[in-house]
Amino acid sequence: MNGYFNRKDLVYTVYQEKSISKAAKKLFVSQPSLSIMLRKIEEEIGTPLFDRTSKPLRLTQAGQEYIKATQAMLQIESAFEDYINAANELMVGSLNVGGNQLLSSLVLHRYVSEFIQSYPNIRLNLTDDNSLALENMICDGQLDIVIDNHRLDDKLFVQRLWRTEHLLLAVPAGFACNKGVEQYQLSEEDILSGAYLAPGVKPVPLECFRDVPFVSMTRDNDTRRCADEIFREADITANTILEIDRLVTLYNFIENGTAASIVSDTLVQHMQHHAGKVVFYRLASARARREIYVSYKRNRYYSKAMRVFVELMFRIEEERERPGGADKTN
């Protein structure tokens, strides 16, 4: 019996990283050592698995079949590990959770920390990426659960509504455009307390900010896509002077008076504020409201670790929303 797949982890890591040097760092081996091991695997198979003339590395046809077989084996191994996980009452196993940039960096730490403290023998891995990347990773079995505001195919995924968030216009307090629209203005405290969602809070006319400089997320971000649609609905072309890929950095540009932006209340609720530097406005567009879902694949083994983590998320969220419950920023 051949051992083509005895070191499938090496080949799969090179495939994921699309670079032998990057894969070597991830595997904690030297690049020359990994190159030698990879050559030995290819020699045993009798054909190259990677086209080394391209950067990043690309799979050959044989390499594509190797990866397809590897992914199938990894899913079988994962299903068996999930079975052992349940049989041993969460004493062994792993859980791979993915979230978008904002949730991973500012929100999910509470849920992850409580799970780790309660089940220290479960190896929980948290991945931070954009919606498309998260969808690809859960499709090929790299992730068990995704928490994101991106809708997935209902035929392939179970999606449970976890919380609703709202997009707001955030403007540096010193901008002249804030004069004359004081009746629409909201403070950080209004956002933290939830007062901005009261029925009597009117949305601001967006045309008042037609000439204001804006800082925006890059175009692969859902907040950016929603913001672009909000501007289109208002027949406004945003004066975007800067595009960045980190939400926390974006908020810093608003606070230091560089530009305005459209941000989520989730971001505002979890940032450290410097009082009075930013004013907020409610937006009229239906695109300003969006849902965050907890998603996992249908027709796969729903492990006990997955079930416990999801139940924990919903329990803490119910406590957060209950009158007199946890602070909104927790």
LOBA-622299 format. One record per residue: residue in three letters; x, y, z of N, C-alpha, C in turn. Coordinates in steps of 0.1 Angstrom, whole numbers, padded with zeros to 4 digits, always signed. Each point is the difference from the previous one (the first is absolute). Layout:
N
ALAXYZXYZXYZ
...
// end
This chain:
330
MET+0008-0012+0000-0008+0012+0000+0009+0013+0000
ASN-0003+0009-0009+0008+0012-0001-0003+0010+0011
GLY+0009+0009+0002-0002+0010+0011-0001+0014-0006
TYR-0008+0002-0011-0001+0012-0007-0005+0011+0009
PHE-0009-0004+0010-0006+0011+0008+0005+0000+0015
ASN+0011-0007+0002+0006+0000+0013+0004+0014+0005
ARG+0004+0008-0009+0004+0014+0003-0009+0010-0007
LYS-0013-0003-0001-0009+0009-0007-0001+0013+0007
ASP+0003+0001+0013+0000+0013+0007+0010+0010-0006
LEU+0012-0006-0005+0010+0009-0006-0005+0006-0013
VAL-0005-0009-0009-0005+0004-0013-0012+0010+0002
TYR-0009-0003+0009-0012+0008+0002+0004+0014+0005
THR+0010+0001+0009+0004+0013+0005+0006+0008-0011
VAL+0008-0006-0009+0006+0007-0011-0011+0005-0009
TYR-0010-0009-0002-0012+0004-0009-0007+0012+0007
GLN-0002+0000+0013-0007+0011+0006+0008+0013+0000
GLU+0013-0001+0002+0008+0012+0001+0005+0005-0014
LYS-0001-0009-0010+0004+0003-0014+0015+0004+0000
SER+0008-0004+0009+0014+0003+0001+0007-0010+0009
ILE+0011-0005-0004+0008-0009+0008+0006+0007+0012
SER+0004+0012-0002+0006+0007+0012-0010+0003+0010
LYS-0012+0005-0004-0011+0003+0010-0004-0013+0007
ALA-0001-0011-0008-0004-0013+0006+0010-0004+0010
ALA+0013+0001-0003+0011-0004+0009-0002+0007+0014
LYS-0002+0013-0001-0002+0008+0013-0012-0005+0008
LYS-0011-0003-0007-0012-0006+0007+0003-0013+0006
LEU+0008-0008-0007+0003-0014+0005+0012+0000+0009
PHE+0007+0011+0002+0011+0001+0009+0012-0009-0005
VAL+0002+0000-0013+0011-0007-0006+0007+0010-0009
SER+0013-0003-0004+0007+0008-0009-0005-0001-0014
GLN+0001+0010-0008-0005-0001-0014+0008-0011-0008
PRO+0013-0001+0001+0007-0011-0007-0005-0014+0004
SER-0003-0002+0013-0005-0013+0005-0013-0003-0006
LEU-0009+0010+0000-0014-0002-0006+0001-0003-0014
SER+0009+0007-0008+0002-0002-0014+0004-0015-0003
ILE+0009-0005+0008+0005-0014-0001-0011-0009+0003
MET-0007+0002+0010-0012-0009+0004-0010+0000-0011
LEU-0003+0012-0006-0010+0001-0010+0005-0008-0013
ARG+0013+0002-0003+0005-0007-0012-0001-0015+0002
LYS+0003-0005+0012-0001-0015+0003-0014-0005-0002
ILE-0010+0008+0004-0014-0004-0002-0003-0001-0015
GLU+0004+0011-0007-0003+0000-0015+0008-0011-0007
GLU+0012-0004+0005+0007-0011-0007-0007-0013+0003
GLU-0005-0002+0012-0008-0012+0003-0012-0001-0009
ILE-0007+0011-0001-0012+0000-0008+0003-0002-0015
GLY+0011+0006-0004+0005-0001-0014-0004+0012-0009
THR-0004+0011+0006-0004+0012-0007+0000+0012+0009
PRO+0003+0012-0005+0000+0012+0008-0014+0003+0004
LEU-0002+0006+0012-0013+0004+0005-0001+0015-0001
PHE+0011+0007-0001+0000+0015-0001+0007+0005-0012
ASP-0005+0010-0007+0008+0007-0010+0008+0011+0006
ARG+0013-0003+0001+0009+0009+0007+0004+0012-0008
THR-0004+0000-0013+0004+0012-0008-0010+0012+0002
SER-0011-0003+0007-0009+0011+0002+0000+0005+0014
LYS-0002+0013+0002-0001+0006+0013-0013+0008+0001
PRO-0009-0004+0010+0002-0010+0010-0001-0014-0007
LEU+0004-0010+0008+0000-0014-0005-0013-0004-0005
ARG-0001-0008-0011-0012-0005-0004+0000-0015-0001
LEU-0011-0007+0002-0001-0014-0001+0001-0005-0014
THR+0007-0011-0002-0001-0007-0013-0013-0008+0000
GLN-0003-0006-0011-0013-0008+0000+0001-0011+0010
ALA+0011-0007+0002+0002-0010+0010-0001+0006+0014
GLY+0005+0012+0001-0001+0007+0013-0015+0003+0004
GLN-0008+0004-0010-0014+0002+0002-0007-0012+0005
GLU+0003-0011-0006-0006-0013+0005+0005-0004+0014
TYR+0013+0003+0002+0005-0003+0014-0007+0008+0010
ILE-0002+0013-0002-0006+0008+0010-0015-0004+0001
LYS-0006-0003-0011-0014-0005+0001-0002-0012+0009
ALA+0010-0009-0002+0000-0012+0009+0003+0003+0014
THR+0010+0009+0002+0004+0004+0014-0012+0007+0007
GLN-0007+0008-0007-0012+0007+0007-0010-0010+0004
ALA-0003-0010-0009-0009-0010+0004+0004-0008+0012
MET+0013-0003+0001+0005-0007+0012+0000+0008+0012
LEU+0003+0013-0002-0001+0009+0012-0014+0001+0006
GLN-0010+0000-0009-0014+0001+0004-0003-0013+0008
ILE+0004-0011-0005-0002-0013+0007+0007+0000+0013
GLU+0012+0005+0001+0007+0000+0012-0007+0010+0010
SER-0004+0011-0005-0007+0010+0008-0013-0006+0006
ALA-0008-0007-0008-0012-0006+0004+0003-0010+0011
PHE+0010-0008-0001+0004-0010+0010+0004+0007+0013
GLU+0008+0011-0001+0004+0007+0011-0012+0006+0008
ASP-0010+0005-0008-0012+0005+0006-0008-0011+0008
TYR+0000-0012-0006-0006-0011+0007+0007-0003+0013
ILE+0013+0000+0000+0008-0003+0012-0003+0012+0010
ASN-0001+0012-0005-0002+0012+0008-0013-0002+0008
ALA-0011-0004-0007-0013-0001+0006+0001-0012+0010
ALA+0006-0011-0004+0000-0012+0008+0008+0002+0013
ASN+0009+0009+0000+0008+0003+0012-0004+0013+0008
GLU-0012+0004-0003-0005+0012+0007+0009+0012+0000
LEU+0004+0003-0012+0009+0012-0002+0013+0000+0007
MET+0005-0012+0001+0013-0002+0006+0012+0000-0010
VAL-0004-0001-0013+0010+0001-0010-0007+0006-0012
GLY+0008+0005-0010-0006+0005-0012+0004+0014-0003
SER-0006+0005-0011+0003+0014-0004-0012+0007-0006
LEU+0000+0013+0000-0011+0007-0006+0006+0012-0007
ASN-0004+0001-0013+0005+0011-0009-0011+0010-0003
VAL+0002+0012+0006-0010+0010-0002+0005+0012-0008
GLY-0008+0005-0009+0004+0011-0009-0009+0012+0002
GLY+0006+0012+0000-0008+0012+0002+0005+0011-0009
ASN-0008+0010-0003+0005+0011-0008+0010+0008+0009
GLN+0006+0009-0006+0011+0008+0007-0005+0007+0012
LEU-0011+0007-0001-0005+0007+0012-0004-0009+0011
LEU-0008-0011-0003-0004-0009+0011+0011-0007+0006
SER+0010-0004-0008+0011-0008+0006+0009+0009+0009
SER+0002+0013-0004+0009+0008+0008-0007+0007+0012
LEU-0013+0002-0001-0006+0008+0011-0011-0007+0008
VAL-0006-0010-0006-0012-0006+0006+0001-0014+0005
LEU+0006-0009-0008+0000-0014+0002+0009-0004+0012
HIS+0009+0008+0004+0009-0004+0010-0007-0004+0013
ARG-0011+0006+0003-0008-0004+0012-0005-0014-0001
TYR-0005-0003-0011-0006-0014-0002+0011-0010+0000
VAL+0011+0003-0008+0011-0010-0001+0006-0002+0014
SER+0002+0011+0008+0006-0001+0013-0008-0009+0009
GLU-0013+0002+0000-0009-0008+0009+0000-0014-0004
PHE+0000-0003-0013+0001-0014-0004+0013-0007+0004
ILE+0011+0007-0002+0013-0005+0003+0001-0003+0015
GLN-0005+0009+0008+0000-0002+0015-0008-0012+0004
SER-0012-0002-0007-0009-0011+0004+0005-0013-0006
TYR+0007+0000-0011+0004-0012-0007+0014+0001-0004
PRO+0010+0000+0009+0014+0002-0003+0006-0010-0009
ASN-0006-0012-0001+0006-0011-0008-0004+0001-0015
ILE-0009+0009-0003-0004+0002-0014+0009+0011-0006
ARG+0006-0003-0011+0009+0009-0007-0009+0009-0009
LEU-0002+0012+0004-0008+0010-0008+0009+0009-0008
ASN-0003+0000-0013+0008+0008-0009-0010+0011-0006
LEU+0004+0013+0001-0008+0011-0005+0007+0006-0012
THR-0007+0000-0011+0005+0006-0013-0007+0013-0003
ASP+0008+0010-0004-0005+0013-0003+0002+0002-0015
ASP-0011+0003-0008+0002+0002-0014-0013+0006-0006
ASN+0000+0003-0013-0011+0006-0006-0011-0011-0003
SER-0012+0005-0004-0011-0009-0001+0002-0011-0011
LEU+0006+0004-0011+0002-0010-0011+0010-0011+0005
ALA+0011+0005+0006+0010-0010+0005-0006-0009+0011
LEU-0008+0005+0008-0007-0008+0011-0009-0011-0007
GLU-0008+0004-0010-0008-0009-0007+0007-0011-0006
ASN+0012+0003-0007+0008-0010-0006+0005-0010+0010
MET+0005+0006+0012+0006-0009+0010-0011-0009+0006
ILE-0012+0004+0002-0010-0009+0006-0004-0010-0010
CYS+0000+0004-0013-0004-0010-0010+0010-0011-0001
ASP+0013+0003+0001+0009-0011-0002+0004-0007+0014
GLY-0007+0004+0010+0002-0008+0013+0010+0006+0009
GLN+0006+0012-0003+0010+0006+0009-0006+0007+0012
LEU-0013+0004-0001-0007+0006+0011-0013-0008+0003
ASP-0003-0001+0013-0013-0006+0004-0011+0010+0001
ILE+0003+0012+0005-0010+0010+0002+0005+0013-0006
VAL-0009+0008-0006+0003+0013-0004-0010+0010+0006
ILE+0005+0011+0005-0008+0011+0006+0002+0012-0009
ASP-0010+0004-0008+0002+0010-0010-0014+0006-0004
ASN+0000+0012-0006-0012+0005-0005-0003-0003-0015
HIS+0008-0009-0005-0002-0004-0014-0010-0012-0001
ARG-0010+0001-0008-0009-0011-0002+0006-0011-0009
LEU-0002-0013+0005+0005-0011-0007-0011-0008-0006
ASP+0003-0010-0008-0011-0008-0007-0007-0008+0010
ASP-0013+0002+0002-0008-0007+0009-0001-0015-0002
LYS+0003-0004-0013+0000-0014-0003+0012-0007+0006
LEU+0011+0007+0002+0012-0006+0004+0003+0003+0015
PHE-0006+0011+0005+0004+0004+0014-0012+0003+0009
VAL+0001-0003+0012-0009+0004+0011+0005+0014+0004
GLN-0009+0010+0000+0004+0014+0004-0010+0004+0011
ARG+0005+0003+0011-0008+0004+0011+0003+0015+0003
LEU-0011+0008+0000+0002+0014+0003+0005+0002+0014
TRP+0011+0007+0002+0006+0002+0013-0002+0014+0006
ARG+0002+0010-0008-0003+0014+0004-0002+0008-0012
THR-0006+0012+0002-0002+0010-0010+0009+0012+0003
GLU+0006+0005-0011+0008+0012+0002-0004+0011-0010
HIS+0004+0012+0003-0005+0012-0008+0012+0008-0004
LEU+0000+0005-0012+0010+0009-0005-0003+0014+0003
LEU+0010+0008+0003-0002+0014+0004+0010+0009-0008
LEU-0004+0012-0002+0009+0010-0005+0008+0006+0012
ALA+0013-0001-0001+0009+0005+0010+0008+0012-0006
VAL+0000+0011+0007+0006+0012-0006+0008+0007+0011
PRO+0013+0004-0003+0008+0008+0010-0008+0012+0005
ALA+0000+0002+0013-0008+0010+0006+0004+0014-0005
GLY+0012+0002-0004+0004+0013-0005-0004+0004-0014
PHE-0006-0009-0007-0003+0003-0014-0012+0010-0001
ALA+0001+0009-0009-0010+0011-0002-0013-0006-0004
CYS-0001-0011-0006-0012-0006-0005-0009-0004+0011
ASN+0005+0000+0013-0009-0004+0011-0009+0012+0004
LYS+0004+0012-0004-0009+0012+0003-0013-0001-0008
GLY-0011+0002+0006-0013+0000-0006-0007-0013+0000
VAL+0007-0011+0005-0006-0013+0001+0000-0005+0014
GLU+0001+0009+0010+0002-0004+0014-0012-0009+0004
GLN-0012+0002-0005-0011-0008+0004+0001-0014-0003
TYR+0009-0004-0009+0002-0014-0003+0012-0007+0007
GLN+0007+0008+0007+0013-0005+0005-0002-0009+0012
LEU+0009-0010+0000+0000-0010+0011+0014+0000+0006
SER+0001-0003+0013+0013+0000+0007+0005-0015+0001
GLU+0012-0002+0005+0005-0013+0003-0009-0007+0010
GLU-0005+0008+0010-0008-0006+0010-0013-0005-0005
ASP-0006+0008-0010-0012-0005-0007+0002-0014-0006
ILE+0011-0002-0006+0003-0013-0007+0002-0010+0011
LEU+0008+0003+0010+0003-0010+0011-0013-0005+0007
SER-0009+0010+0002-0012-0003+0008-0011-0006-0008
GLY+0001+0001-0014-0011-0005-0009-0011+0010-0002
ALA+0002+0013+0005-0010+0010-0002-0002+0004-0015
TYR+0010-0002-0008+0000+0003-0014-0011-0008-0008
LEU-0004-0011+0006-0010-0009-0007-0015+0004+0004
ALA-0001+0010+0008-0014+0004+0004-0008+0005-0012
PRO-0013-0003-0001-0008+0004-0011+0001+0015-0004
GLY+0002+0008+0010+0000+0015-0003+0013+0005-0005
VAL+0010-0008-0001+0013+0004-0006-0001+0001-0015
LYS+0001+0012-0006-0001+0002-0014+0013-0003-0007
PRO-0001-0006-0012+0012-0001-0008+0004+0013-0007
VAL+0013+0002-0001+0005+0013-0006-0001+0000-0015
PRO-0003+0011-0006+0000+0001-0015+0015-0001-0005
LEU+0003-0011-0007+0014-0002-0003+0006+0010-0010
GLU-0009+0007-0007+0005+0010-0009+0007+0012+0007
CYS-0002+0001+0013+0008+0010+0008+0015-0002+0000
PHE+0003-0012-0004+0015-0004+0002+0006-0004-0014
ARG-0006+0006-0010+0004-0003-0014+0014+0003-0003
ASP+0006+0011+0006+0013+0004-0003+0010-0004+0011
VAL-0004-0007+0009+0009-0004+0012+0010-0010-0004
PRO+0012+0001+0004+0010-0011-0003-0003-0013+0008
PHE+0001-0011-0007-0003-0013+0007+0012-0009+0000
VAL+0001-0008+0010+0009-0011+0000-0008-0013+0000
SER+0004-0009-0009-0008-0012-0002+0008-0013+0001
MET-0007-0011+0003+0006-0013+0000+0003-0004-0015
THR+0009-0009-0002+0002-0005-0013-0012-0008-0006
ARG-0001-0002-0013-0012-0004-0006-0004-0014+0002
ASP+0009-0009+0006-0004-0013+0004-0007-0001+0013
ASN-0003+0011+0007-0006+0001+0013-0015+0002-0001
ASP-0008-0007+0008-0014+0002+0000-0005+0014+0004
THR+0007+0006+0010-0004+0013+0004+0002+0010-0012
ARG+0010-0002-0008+0003+0008-0011-0011-0002-0011
ARG-0004-0012-0002-0010-0003-0010-0013+0007+0004
CYS-0004-0002+0013-0012+0007+0005+0001+0015-0001
ALA+0011+0006+0003+0002+0014+0000-0002+0005-0015
ASP+0006-0007-0009-0001+0004-0014-0015+0000-0005
GLU-0007-0010+0005-0014-0001-0004-0008+0011+0007
ILE+0003+0004+0012-0007+0011+0007+0003+0013-0008
PHE+0012+0002-0004+0003+0012-0008-0007+0000-0013
ARG-0001-0011-0007-0007-0001-0013-0015+0003+0002
GLU-0006-0005+0011-0014+0003+0002-0002+0015+0002
ALA+0009+0006+0006-0001+0015+0003+0005+0008-0012
ASP+0004-0006-0011+0005+0006-0012+0012+0009+0003
ILE+0009-0006+0008+0012+0007+0005+0013-0008-0004
THR+0010+0007-0005+0013-0007-0002+0009+0005+0011
ALA+0003-0010+0008+0008+0003+0012+0014+0005-0004
ASN+0004+0011+0007+0014+0005-0002+0010-0008+0008
THR+0003-0012-0005+0009-0009+0007+0014+0004-0002
ILE+0007+0004+0011+0014+0005-0001+0010-0011+0005
LEU-0006-0011+0006+0009-0010+0005-0007-0013+0001
GLU+0006-0011-0004-0006-0014+0002+0010-0008+0009
ILE-0005-0007+0010+0008-0008+0008-0007-0013+0003
ASP+0007-0010+0006-0006-0013+0002-0001-0004+0014
ARG+0001+0009+0010-0002-0003+0014-0010+0010+0006
LEU-0010-0005+0006-0011+0008+0005+0004+0009+0012
VAL+0009-0005+0008+0004+0007+0012+0009+0012-0005
THR+0008-0002-0010+0008+0011-0006-0009+0011-0006
LEU-0011-0005-0007-0009+0009-0006-0007+0009+0011
TYR-0003-0006+0011-0007+0009+0010+0010+0010+0006
ASN+0013-0004+0001+0010+0010+0004+0001+0012-0009
PHE-0002-0002-0013+0000+0011-0009-0012+0009+0002
ILE-0011-0006+0004-0012+0009+0003+0003+0008+0012
GLU+0005-0006+0011+0003+0007+0012+0010+0011-0001
ASN+0010-0002-0008+0010+0010-0001-0003+0011-0010
GLY-0013-0001-0006-0005+0011-0008+0004+0000-0014
THR+0005-0012-0005+0004-0001-0014-0012+0000-0010
ALA-0010-0009+0003-0011-0002-0009-0012-0006+0008
ALA-0011+0000-0007-0012-0007+0005+0000-0014-0005
SER-0010-0008+0004-0002-0014-0005-0013-0005+0005
ILE-0004-0011-0007-0011-0008+0005+0005-0012+0007
VAL-0004-0002+0013+0005-0010+0008-0012-0008+0007
SER+0003-0011+0005-0010-0008+0007-0001+0004+0015
ASP-0012-0002+0006-0001+0003+0014+0008-0010+0008
THR+0002-0012-0005+0009-0009+0007+0014+0005+0002
LEU+0005+0007-0011+0014+0006+0001+0000+0011+0011
VAL-0010+0009-0001-0001+0011+0010-0001-0005+0014
GLN-0008-0010+0002-0003-0006+0014+0013-0006+0006
HIS+0009-0004-0008+0012-0007+0005+0013+0008-0001
MET-0001+0013-0005+0012+0008+0000+0002+0008+0012
GLN+0013+0003+0003+0003+0010+0011-0002+0014-0005
HIS-0009+0007+0006-0003+0014-0006+0007+0011+0008
HIS+0002+0011-0008+0005+0012+0006-0012+0010-0002
ALA-0006+0003+0011-0013+0007+0000-0001+0012-0008
GLY-0011+0001-0008-0002+0012-0008+0007+0001-0013
LYS+0008-0010-0004+0008+0002-0012-0008-0005-0013
VAL-0011-0008+0002-0008-0005-0011-0014+0002+0003
VAL-0008+0004-0010-0015+0000+0001-0005-0010-0010
PHE-0012-0005+0004-0005-0011-0008-0014+0004-0005
TYR-0004-0007-0011-0013+0003-0006-0006-0013-0004
ARG-0013-0001+0002-0008-0012-0005-0002+0001-0015
LEU+0000-0011-0007-0002-0001-0014-0013-0005-0004
ALA-0007+0005-0010-0013-0004-0004-0001-0013-0008
SER+0011-0003-0007+0000-0012-0009-0002-0013+0007
ALA-0008-0009-0006-0002-0014+0005+0014-0007+0000
ARG+0009+0004-0008+0014-0006+0000+0007+0003+0013
ALA-0005+0010+0008+0007+0003+0012-0003-0010+0011
ARG-0009-0009-0002-0003-0011+0009+0005-0013-0006
ARG+0007-0008+0008+0005-0013-0005+0001-0010+0011
GLU-0002-0013-0004+0000-0011+0010+0014-0007+0000
ILE+0003-0005+0012+0012-0008+0002-0005-0014+0003
TYR+0006-0010-0007-0004-0013+0001+0011-0009+0005
VAL-0005-0011+0007+0009-0011+0004-0003-0011-0010
SER+0010-0004-0008-0003-0010-0011+0009-0012+0001
TYR-0006-0011-0004+0008-0013-0001-0006-0008-0011
LYS+0007-0010-0005-0004-0007-0012-0011-0010+0004
ARG-0010-0002-0009-0010-0010+0001+0006-0014-0003
ASN-0006-0010+0005+0003-0014-0004+0015-0003+0004
ARG+0005+0006+0011+0013-0004+0005-0002-0003+0015
TYR+0009-0007+0006-0001-0003+0014+0000+0013+0008
TYR-0010+0002+0008-0001+0012+0008+0005-0004+0014
SER+0013+0003+0002+0007-0005+0012-0005+0007+0013
LYS+0003-0006+0011-0004+0005+0013+0007+0013+0002
ALA+0013+0001-0004+0007+0013+0002-0007+0011-0008
MET-0004-0003-0012-0007+0010-0008-0013+0004+0007
ARG-0008-0009+0004-0013+0002+0007+0002+0009+0012
VAL+0010-0004+0009+0002+0008+0012+0005+0014-0003
PHE+0009+0002-0010+0004+0013-0003-0011+0009-0005
VAL-0008-0006-0009-0012+0008-0005-0010+0004+0011
GLU-0003-0010+0008-0009+0003+0011+0006+0010+0010
LEU+0013+0000+0002+0006+0010+0008-0001+0014-0006
MET+0002+0001-0013-0002+0013-0007-0014+0006+0002
PHE-0010-0009-0002-0014+0005+0001-0003+0003+0014
ARG+0005-0008+0010-0003+0003+0014+0005+0014+0004
ILE+0013+0003-0004+0006+0012+0004-0007+0012-0007
GLU-0004-0002-0012-0007+0010-0008-0014+0003+0007
GLU-0007-0010+0004-0013+0002+0007+0002+0008+0012
GLU+0011-0003+0008+0003+0007+0012+0003+0015-0003
ARG+0007+0002-0011+0004+0014-0004-0012+0008-0003
GLU-0010-0006-0007-0012+0007-0004-0010+0001+0010
ARG+0001-0007+0011-0011+0000+0010+0001+0013+0008
PRO-0012+0006+0003+0000+0013+0008+0007-0002+0013
GLY+0010+0009+0003+0007-0001+0012+0012-0010-0001
GLY+0002-0006-0012+0010-0010-0002+0014+0006-0002
ALA+0008-0007-0007+0014+0004-0001+0001+0013-0008
ASP+0011+0007+0002+0002+0012-0007+0001-0002-0015
LYS-0005+0009-0008+0000-0002-0015+0013-0001-0006
THR+0010+0005+0007+0014-0001-0006+0007-0012+0004
ASN-0006-0009+0007+0007-0013+0004+0000-0010-0012
// end
